[in-house]
């Protein structure tokens, strides 16, 4: 029986996905001995979180006992 050849697989993550960006950042950081600080995604996440908390608080205060 001939040896099995491994199947060629596609990329681990789709182009443009958050996972792909994270893996790219890890690989780049490992190659350059630096860790990039993604300020724009961090700021966007903080803004969305603050909005969600404000909406939750507003809806909770309108709730009748």
N, CA and C of each residue as an Amber inpcrd file, in Angstrom:
protein
   195
   0.8450000  -1.1660000   0.0000000   0.0000000   0.0000000   0.0000000
   0.8970000   1.2380000   0.0000000   0.6610000   2.1910000  -0.9170000
   1.5130000   3.3860000  -0.9710000   1.2510000   4.2890000   0.2250000
   2.2590000   5.0580000   0.6230000   2.0560000   5.9630000   1.7720000
   1.0520000   7.0550000   1.4210000   0.3060000   7.4480000   2.4260000
  -0.6770000   8.5170000   2.2170000   0.0260000   9.8540000   2.1070000
  -0.4140000  10.6280000   1.1670000   0.1080000  11.9790000   1.0460000
  -0.8580000  12.9130000   1.7530000  -0.3250000  13.8540000   2.5050000
  -1.2330000  14.7640000   3.2290000  -2.0140000  15.6310000   2.2430000
  -3.2670000  15.8800000   2.6030000  -4.0980000  16.7400000   1.7600000
  -3.6730000  18.1790000   1.9280000  -3.7070000  18.8910000   0.8320000
  -3.4090000  20.3210000   0.8930000  -4.6420000  21.0260000   1.4290000
  -4.4480000  21.8090000   2.4430000  -5.5600000  22.5150000   3.0610000
  -5.4740000  23.9950000   2.7250000  -6.6050000  24.6440000   2.8240000
  -6.6730000  26.0760000   2.5710000  -6.1300000  26.8500000   3.7590000
  -6.2590000  28.1640000   3.7040000  -5.7780000  28.9850000   4.8290000
  -6.5640000  28.6770000   6.0930000  -5.9310000  28.9210000   7.2310000
  -6.5850000  28.6520000   8.5110000  -7.7610000  29.5780000   8.7670000
  -7.7140000  30.7890000   8.2300000  -8.7850000  31.7510000   8.4610000
  -9.0310000  32.5420000   7.1800000 -10.2520000  33.0000000   7.0140000
 -10.6070000  33.7740000   5.8330000  -9.8990000  35.1200000   5.8400000
  -9.5740000  35.5970000   4.6610000  -8.9140000  36.8900000   4.5330000
  -9.8310000  37.9890000   5.0590000  -9.2870000  38.8620000   5.8820000
 -10.0530000  39.9690000   6.4340000 -10.7800000  39.6360000   7.7290000
 -10.6840000  38.4030000   8.1830000 -11.3740000  38.0320000   9.4190000
 -10.5400000  38.4460000  10.6280000 -11.1820000  38.6110000  11.7780000
 -10.4280000  38.9390000  12.9930000  -9.3970000  37.8790000  13.3570000
  -9.7150000  36.6270000  13.0750000  -8.7760000  35.5490000  13.3810000
  -7.5220000  35.6910000  12.5230000  -7.7240000  35.9790000  11.2450000
  -6.5900000  36.1470000  10.3360000  -5.7190000  37.3170000  10.7820000
  -6.3430000  38.3990000  11.2010000  -5.5920000  39.5550000  11.6750000
  -4.8020000  39.2220000  12.9400000  -5.4070000  38.4440000  13.8330000
  -4.7170000  38.0680000  15.0640000  -3.5240000  37.1700000  14.7770000
  -3.7150000  36.2010000  13.8870000  -2.6120000  35.3080000  13.5390000
  -1.5070000  36.0780000  12.8370000  -1.8740000  36.9730000  11.9390000
  -0.8700000  37.7890000  11.2480000  -0.0890000  38.6400000  12.2530000
  -0.7880000  39.2040000  13.2330000  -0.1120000  39.9890000  14.2530000
   0.8410000  39.1580000  15.0970000   0.4190000  37.9410000  15.4320000
   1.2920000  37.0610000  16.2130000   2.5360000  36.6670000  15.4220000
   2.3450000  36.3400000  14.1450000   3.4880000  35.9430000  13.3090000
   4.4310000  37.1230000  13.1150000   3.8920000  38.2910000  12.8200000
   4.7220000  39.4820000  12.6380000   5.4660000  39.8190000  13.9220000
   4.7920000  39.7360000  15.0420000   5.4350000  40.0230000  16.3240000
   6.5450000  39.0350000  16.6310000   6.3350000  37.7770000  16.2970000
   7.3670000  36.7750000  16.5410000   8.5820000  37.0030000  15.6460000
   8.3350000  37.4420000  14.4250000   9.4420000  37.6740000  13.4910000
  10.2280000  38.9370000  13.8410000   9.5520000  39.9520000  14.3390000
  10.2080000  41.2360000  14.6030000  10.4980000  41.4710000  16.0790000
  10.1520000  40.5360000  16.9320000  10.3240000  40.6660000  18.3850000
   9.6060000  41.8870000  18.9490000   8.4670000  42.2110000  18.3740000
   7.6390000  43.3060000  18.8760000   6.1880000  42.8510000  18.9020000
   5.3980000  43.5200000  19.6770000   3.9730000  43.2270000  19.7330000
   3.2300000  44.4820000  19.2830000   2.5150000  44.3990000  18.1540000
   1.7860000  45.5770000  17.6910000   0.5900000  45.8580000  18.6090000
   0.3430000  47.1240000  18.8740000  -0.7720000  47.5210000  19.7240000
  -1.8880000  48.0590000  18.8280000  -2.9490000  47.2970000  18.6370000
  -4.0290000  47.7130000  17.7330000  -4.9630000  48.7230000  18.4110000
  -4.6140000  49.9860000  18.3610000  -5.3940000  51.0110000  19.0630000
  -6.7650000  51.2470000  18.4400000  -6.8530000  51.2210000  17.1170000
  -8.1440000  51.4770000  16.4750000  -9.1670000  50.3840000  16.8090000
  -8.8500000  49.0920000  16.6790000  -9.8300000  48.0790000  17.0880000
 -10.1590000  48.1390000  18.5790000  -9.1700000  48.4760000  19.3980000
  -9.4130000  48.6000000  20.8300000 -10.3880000  49.7360000  21.1210000
 -10.2020000  50.8710000  20.4660000 -11.0920000  52.0170000  20.6530000
 -12.5020000  51.6940000  20.1560000 -12.6050000  51.0140000  19.0200000
 -13.9210000  50.6480000  18.4850000 -14.6410000  49.6950000  19.4260000
 -13.9150000  48.7430000  19.9730000 -14.5160000  47.7910000  20.9070000
 -14.9860000  48.4920000  22.1740000 -14.1910000  49.4120000  22.6730000
 -14.5760000  50.1580000  23.8730000 -15.8290000  50.9980000  23.6120000
 -15.9120000  51.5900000  22.4280000 -17.0720000  52.4120000  22.0750000
 -18.3380000  51.5600000  21.9700000 -18.2430000  50.4160000  21.3250000
 -19.4020000  49.5190000  21.2020000 -19.8200000  48.9970000  22.5710000
 -18.8600000  48.6580000  23.4050000 -19.1690000  48.1690000  24.7550000
 -19.8560000  49.2490000  25.5830000 -19.3550000  50.4730000  25.5050000
 -19.9750000  51.5760000  26.2510000 -21.4060000  51.8120000  25.7680000
 -21.6220000  51.7380000  24.4740000 -22.9740000  51.9090000  23.9320000
 -23.9130000  50.8100000  24.3990000 -23.4170000  49.5830000  24.3950000
 -24.2470000  48.4600000  24.8450000 -24.5970000  48.5960000  26.3270000
 -23.6370000  49.0160000  27.1290000 -23.8990000  49.2110000  28.5640000
 -24.8880000  50.3440000  28.7980000 -24.7600000  51.4210000  28.0390000
 -25.6860000  52.5460000  28.1880000 -27.1050000  52.1280000  27.7910000
 -27.2180000  51.3720000  26.6990000 -28.5310000  50.9040000  26.2620000
 -29.1330000  49.9450000  27.2910000 -28.3320000  49.0580000  27.8170000
 -28.8080000  48.1260000  28.8390000 -29.2810000  48.8770000  30.0760000
 -28.5170000  49.8720000  30.5060000 -28.9320000  50.6650000  31.6730000
 -30.2160000  51.4230000  31.4350000 -30.3540000  52.0010000  30.2300000
 -31.5680000  52.7490000  29.9180000 -32.7920000  51.8290000  29.8810000
 -32.6240000  50.6480000  29.2890000 -33.7490000  49.7200000  29.2300000
 -34.0790000  49.1400000  30.6030000 -33.0760000  48.9040000  31.4220000
 -33.3150000  48.3660000  32.7510000 -34.0320000  49.3760000  33.6390000
 -33.7590000  50.6700000  33.4720000 -34.4030000  51.6800000  34.3050000
 -35.8750000  51.8720000  33.8950000 -36.2220000  51.5130000  32.6780000
 -37.6010000  51.6520000  32.2230000 -38.4570000  50.4500000  32.5870000
 -37.8250000  49.4000000  33.0180000 -38.5350000  48.1730000  33.3440000
 -39.3880000  48.3840000  34.5920000 -40.6300000  47.9200000  34.5270000
 -41.5140000  48.0910000  35.6990000 -41.2980000  46.9300000  36.6710000
 -41.3890000  47.2070000  37.9560000 -41.1550000  46.1600000  38.9740000
 -42.2200000  45.1000000  38.9940000
